[in-house]
Amino acid sequence: MPLAVKRAIMKFGEDLSLARRRRRFSQESMAQRIGISVSSLRRLEKGDPTLSWGTIARAMYVLGEIGKINDLLDTPKDDIGLALMDEQLPRRIRMRKPSAEDGVL
């Protein structure tokens, strides 16, 4: 696993733990709300990469932050994807002569 990925997952776990504690949820209460065991919540808060997206999404929902998952890969803000698409745009666009098939008189 790339180090940057590992760090991001660990940071998410730390942030999740902080958000839970700020809301004054015990680990038992949070685990119950998510529908997982306390040991799974501990793994999530330690940055275990083997937990499912469903578990992460339910945790975000319990914390009232589910909307942030929608913004993880916001395609209108995908600078790399947009740049790649722009590279494929034609350099010139020529007007073609109208024909009878176009419905032009």
Secondary structure, DSSP 8 states (H G I E B T S, - for coil): --HHHHHHHHHHHHHHHHHHHHTT--HHHHHHHHTS-HHHHHHHHTT-TTS-HHHHHHHHHHTT-THHHHTTT-GGG-HHHHHHHHHTS-S--------GGGT--
